[in-house]
Amino acid sequence: MSGWDDPRMPTLCGLRRRGYTPEAIRKFIDLIGYTKFEAINDVSLLEHAIREDLNLRTSRVFGVLNPLKVIITNYPEGKCEEVELINNPEDESVGKRVVPFCRELYIEQDDFMENPPNKFFRLAPEMEVRLKGAYIIRCEGFRKDDKSGEVIEVHCTYDPSTRSGGHASGKKVKGTLHWVSARHAVNAEVRMYDRLFNHEDPAGQKDEDYREFLNPDSLKILKDCKVEPSLKSAKHLDKFQFQRLGYFCVDYDSTEDHLVFNRTVSLKDTWAKINK
């Protein structure tokens, strides 16, 4: 732990640094009720409270945590368009923002598979997806690293008639991906925080040291993330929803030249599935 305000700590300063709001903490207290007796409450209730609160108050933005380059081969090299996107569908008063769209983009590595299983509705050879707010693209090929064999570049074509908001094409696809323009992307560090312990009551286990229940994956640091240019001016403790990924908060370590985001919580409760 880095201190009392470590985002994994159940302290007020730790919760604040992770991105929890006073309203979410009050909501959590209302959910568990008031009692004079000591009780253990599932932390998923706290996570539910913060998801509900941040869903209403945060802007949706594009952030790519594990970037994979996509080149749209039939898109003009010097061209750059502006794509207008809604900041928060739950609150129209926060308006819209403009995101640049160019020939070279970044998507998540997990959003491409060379040999996809059934019902994989993301990008794969000869498959089509929509880039959110922009166009439908089709994968025509890819390039691998000569040494590692990993896919490092995906080559696609786009259909100019499929721009979001247009009516020239009735084409539909099942998958929609978030993305960031490679030319305009801002580098960021993202700290993926998770639960400190992998047991609901580590101190209450007789004959076992509570340290045995420490979660080895409670923090993962991602260094080469790409975020949209609107986030360059983000201030400490500003909160956002990275679309399809979760809720994130700007850390105190963040500077103009080195953005740092803490993951507050994922979009869904993955721990419930693990426990089942």
Rosetta blueprint (number, residue, H / E / L):
1 M L
2 S L
3 G L
4 W L
5 D L
6 D L
7 P L
8 R L
9 M L
10 P L
11 T L
12 L H
13 C H
14 G H
15 L H
16 R H
17 R H
18 R H
19 G L
20 Y L
21 T L
22 P H
23 E H
24 A H
25 I H
26 R H
27 K H
28 F H
29 I H
30 D H
31 L H
32 I H
33 G L
34 Y L
35 T L
36 K L
37 F L
38 E L
39 A L
40 I L
41 N L
42 D L
43 V H
44 S H
45 L H
46 L H
47 E H
48 H H
49 A H
50 I H
51 R H
52 E H
53 D H
54 L H
55 N H
56 L H
57 R H
58 T L
59 S E
60 R E
61 V E
62 F L
63 G E
64 V E
65 L L
66 N L
67 P E
68 L E
69 K E
70 V E
71 I E
72 I E
73 T L
74 N L
75 Y L
76 P L
77 E L
78 G L
79 K L
80 C L
81 E E
82 E E
83 V E
84 E E
85 L E
86 I E
87 N L
88 N L
89 P L
90 E L
91 D L
92 E H
93 S H
94 V H
95 G L
96 K E
97 R E
98 V E
99 V E
100 P E
101 F E
102 C L
103 R L
104 E E
105 L E
106 Y E
107 I E
108 E E
109 Q H
110 D H
111 D H
112 F E
113 M L
114 E L
115 N L
116 P L
117 P L
118 N L
119 K L
120 F L
121 F L
122 R L
123 L E
124 A L
125 P L
126 E L
127 M L
128 E E
129 V E
130 R E
131 L E
132 K L
133 G L
134 A L
135 Y L
136 I E
137 I E
138 R E
139 C E
140 E E
141 G E
142 F E
143 R E
144 K E
145 D L
146 D L
147 K L
148 S L
149 G L
150 E L
151 V E
152 I E
153 E E
154 V E
155 H E
156 C E
157 T E
158 Y E
159 D L
160 P H
161 S H
162 T H
163 R L
164 S L
165 G L
166 G L
167 H L
168 A L
169 S L
170 G L
171 K L
172 K L
173 V L
174 K L
175 G L
176 T E
177 L E
178 H L
179 W L
180 V E
181 S E
182 A L
183 R L
184 H L
185 A L
186 V E
187 N E
188 A E
189 E E
190 V E
191 R E
192 M E
193 Y E
194 D L
195 R L
196 L L
197 F E
198 N L
199 H L
200 E L
201 D L
202 P H
203 A H
204 G H
205 Q L
206 K L
207 D L
208 E L
209 D L
210 Y H
211 R H
212 E H
213 F H
214 L E
215 N L
216 P L
217 D L
218 S L
219 L E
220 K E
221 I E
222 L E
223 K E
224 D E
225 C E
226 K E
227 V E
228 E L
229 P H
230 S H
231 L H
232 K H
233 S H
234 A L
235 K L
236 H L
237 L L
238 D L
239 K E
240 F E
241 Q E
242 F E
243 Q L
244 R L
245 L L
246 G E
247 Y E
248 F E
249 C E
250 V E
251 D L
252 Y L
253 D L
254 S L
255 T L
256 E L
257 D L
258 H L
259 L E
260 V E
261 F E
262 N E
263 R E
264 T E
265 V E
266 S E
267 L L
268 K L
269 D L
270 T H
271 W H
272 A H
273 K H
274 I H
275 N H
276 K L
